[in-house]
Amino acid sequence: MMNWFHALMPKEERFFTLFARHSEAVLGGARALRAMMEGGDAIASNCKTVMDREQEADDATREVLLAVRRTFITPFDRGNIRDLITSMDNSIDQMQKAAKTIILFDVKDFTPQMKEMGDVVVKCAELVKEAVPLLSQISAQAGRLSALSEQISKLEGKADELHDLGLRELYRANVGKSGLEFYIGNEIYDHLEKVVDRFDDVANVLHGIVVEHV
């Protein structure tokens, strides 16, 4: 009887499929956001890609949250599942805000620090994509998961340094001017920093899951 009952319930393996699908959307969004910073025709086409990947991520998030309610046995704590998919989704939501800001203010040129922060965003997304499949073997992969979480946290520190350096140089370049360029640049820096902050949130959730299961 119990075997028949469990057969009717959504399988817990579906969570890992959805996590992987979401992480692919996040990485696609990160790469497109970075590509926008090459300027020219790359801006509009890659902005659309960011929006498309954000929608794909939203779809995966909804499926995860629905599965949490419907699945009898989850691979790990339901609250952790919600926290993980929400933090992942927050990262690409913030990418979308950065892309919209670039379009809104018709930004064509990007500082070296902005591009480096874009590189950091892509690297964080790559690390998350590597990490989420390992959750299906938490005990065996605990060391690797912890290492990936630590790498993301270190990248968050690097992004903070780039943010401060870039903003300082932007300020110096705009002393005595109208201030509009500084305002726009500050907005972009702020969004890029927040993207990496959201990835650090993902790392913290991953670390918490490992601690609870090892």
N, C-alpha and C positions, 0 to 999 in steps of 0.2 A: 504493500500500500504506500509506504513512504517513498519507494523508488518511483512509483507512478506520480506521486505528488511533486517530487523534486523535478521530474521530467517536464512538468507543466510550468515550472518557474523559470524566469530568465536566468541564463547561465552567468556565473560570476566572471568567466573569461571575457565576456563582452566588455567589461570595464576596461580591460587592458587594450582591447581593440579601439575603443573610443578614446582612451588616453593617447594612444599612438596617432590616431587620426587628428586629434586636436593639436598635438605637438607638431605634426606636419604642416597644419595650417599656420601655426605660430611661426615656424621657420620660414614658410613661404612669405608671410607678411613681413618678417624681419628683413629678408633678402630684398624684397620689393622696396621697403622703406629706405634701405641703404642705397639701392639703385637710383632712387629719386634724387639723391644728393650728387649724382653725376651731372644733373642739370639738363637743359635742352629738352628734347622730345621725351627723354626718360621720365620726366616728372609726371606728366599726365597719365601715361600708360601704366606706370608702376603704382601711381596712386590708386587707380582702379583695381589693381591686383591686391593692394593692401585691403581695400574695401571688400573684395570678394573673399579673401582669406579670413577676414574678420567674420563674415557671415557664415562661412563654413565652420569656424570655431564656435560660434554661437549655437549652430545646429548640434554640434557634438556635445556642447555643454548641456543643452536641454535634454538630450538623450541620456546623458550620465545622471542628471538629477532625477529624471523619470525612472531610470533603472534602480536608483537608490531606494525609491519608494516601493518598487515592485519586486525587487529581488529578495528572496528569503534568506539566502546566505551571501554575504558580501566578502570580498577577498581580504579586506581590513575594515577598520572602524568607519561607519557611515559618515561621521563628522569629518574624518580625515579625507574621505573621498570628495565630499563637498568642498572642503578647504582647498584641496589640490586643484580640482577643475576650475574653481572660482579664481584662484590665484593665477593659473595659466591663462584664463580668459581675460583677466584684468591686464595682463601684459600686452595682448594684442589689441585690446580696447584702447590702451594708451598709445600704441603705434598708430591706430586710426586717428586719434586726436592730433598726433604729430603731423601726419600726412595732411589732414584737413587744414592745419595751421599753415603749412607750406603753400597749399593752394589758395587759401583765404588771402594771404598777404603777397601772393604772386612772387614768392622767393625764387630766385634763379641761381644765386651763388651761395655756396656753403663753405664755412671756414674749415681748416684742417682738423680742428678739434671736433667739429660736428661730424665730420666723416669718420674720425676715429671712434667717436661714440657710437656711430652707426655700425662700425665693425664690432664693437663690444656687444651691441644688441644682437647681431647675427651669431656671435660666438655663444652668448647665453642661450639663444634659441637652439643651437646645435647641441649644447650640453643637456638641455631639458629633453630634447628628442632622444638622446642616448639614454637618459636616465629612466624615463617612464616605462619602457619595456622590462627593465630590470626589477620592477616592483612585483612581477609575477613570481620572482624567486628572491624575496626580500632577505631571507636568512643567508642564502648563499652569496648574494650580491651586496650585502650590507657595506662591505668595505668600499666597493666601487661607487655605490650610491653616496656614501659619505664624502668620498673624494670629489665627486662631481658637484655636490652641494657646496663644498668648500671652494672649488674653482669659481662657481657663480658668485659667491660672496666676495671673493677677491676681485672679480671683474667689476662688481658694484663699487668697490673702493677706487678702482682705476677710473671709472666713469665719473665719480665725484671730482677727482683731480682734474680730469679733462674739462668738466663743466666749469670749475673755478678758474682754470687757466684761460679757457676760451672767453669766458665772460669778462675777465679782467682785460684781455687784449681788445675785446669788442668795445669796452668802455673807453679805453685809451684812444682807440681809433675814432671815437665819436665825440670826444670832448670839443665843445664849441659848436657842435652841429645841432640839428633840430631835435635829435633824440629818437626819431622814429625808427631808424635803422637799429639802434640799440634795443628799443622795445621789442621789435620783431625778432631779433636775434635771441634776446632773453627768453621769449616765448618758446622758441624752438629748442634752446638748451634745456629749458625747464621740462618740456615734454620728453626729450630724450633721456634725461636723468630719471624721470619717473618710470619710463619703460624699464630701465635697468633695475630700479627699485622694486618693481613688480616681479621681476625675475628673481630677485633676492628673496621675495616672499615665497616664491615657488620652492627655492632652495631650502628655506626654513621649514616648510611643510614636509618636504621630502626627508629632511633630517629628522623631524619629529616622528614620522612614520617608522623610520629605521630604528630609532631609539625605543619605540614601543614594541617592536617585534623581534628585537635581538636580546 
